[in-house]
Amino acid sequence: MFEARTVEPARLRVALDAVRDCAADVTLTVSPEGVFTEAIDSASAVLVTLFLGEEDFEHFRCDSPMQLRVSLADVARVLRAMGGAASVTLASRDGRSLVVCAEHGDGDAPSVSEYELRAGPGESPGIGADGHVDYKVTLGVGGERLTLIMQSVSTVADDFSLSVGGSSAAFSASGPVGDVRVRLAHKVLASQPNETVEVEAAEECSGKFAVKYLAPLGRARSLAPRVTLALSEGAPLRAELRFGKAGKLTYYVAPRL
């Protein structure tokens, strides 16, 4: 038996939509520690992983680990149909279906809507990510600022270069219409944490990546105000958002050759 209840259904919807940008069907791996899923796009250019810890739910129960193969498109439609639900519960007894239940209203007798979605036995692809990567630099930046930077570089090219070294970072792009370069310097603003830029570099690193694969970060920025990028020569760019008590949404974007 698996059961997880959240009073923040909008956050759950945004997190699952971020994964759906990569793949429509995924395997939800449920354990006493929480819910995990991963997906890779059809071009094998971006991997996204999502973890929701048991402490991120108001109620969480998992009697034994299970895997459910579900359609995120169906789950998204159900969550949208539930509108402004006060709470949403995900449940499964045997892994053959995923029950999505919403409560509307307060008091002792809220209205309840329940959907039962077909699920199949799933097996996580076990793609893995950065267990073997020793990332040399990290860049912490506000999600809104990163979105604006991506919009800036996309005006001239489909790809951008990221260079980090010392106490600064630079995003640049070059295309038929011209060039653009956005520089960020390390700065910590206690009164404006979202404007803080944190650069940690053991050595200088650079890489070239496709803008479109970081676009979903803009749509997911309501999960967390800040994004942490990690870079190492020749390795995927890692972009990570941490939210709630243990929630983590991570993108791994393959470098352009």
Secondary structure, 3 states (H helix, E strand, C coil): CEEEEECCHHHHHHHHHHHHCCCCEEEEEEECCEEEEEEECCCCCEEEEEEEEHHHCCEEEECCCEEEEEEHHHHHHHHHHCCCCCEEEEEECCCCEEEEEEEECCCCCCEEEEEEEECEECCCCCCCCCCCCCCCEEEEEEHHHHHHHHHHHHCCCCEEEEEEECCEEEEEEEECCEEEEEEEECECCCCCHHHCEEEEECCCEEEEEEHHHCHHHHHHCCCCCEEEEEECCCCCEEEEEEECCCEEEEEEECCCC
